[in-house]
Amino acid sequence: MKTVEIYTTPLCGFCHAAKRLLTKKGVAYDETDVSTDPALRARMMERAGGRRTVPQIFIGGAHVGGCDDLHALDADGKLDPMLAD
């Protein structure tokens, strides 16, 4: 399974929804809270092509977007192949 990284903040409903989907699929993920560290948020924005909102999700180092993007990939049957090695 590829490495999944998710940048979040604690009170973000979309972050929780994205993490629920990943957990339901049995996917382990590395979570980075950007709520209190401007340098971490800047790193997230740099990696995400300037996107400021959370969550920002990366699979195998590739940016896939936010919560809606993750759910859309799943609905289209594209998420599982992305997660596989």
Beta strands, then each sheet from edge to edge (+ up, - down):
strand 1: 4-8
strand 2: 30-33
strand 3: 56-59
strand 4: 62-65
sheet 1: 2+ 1+ 3- 4+
end
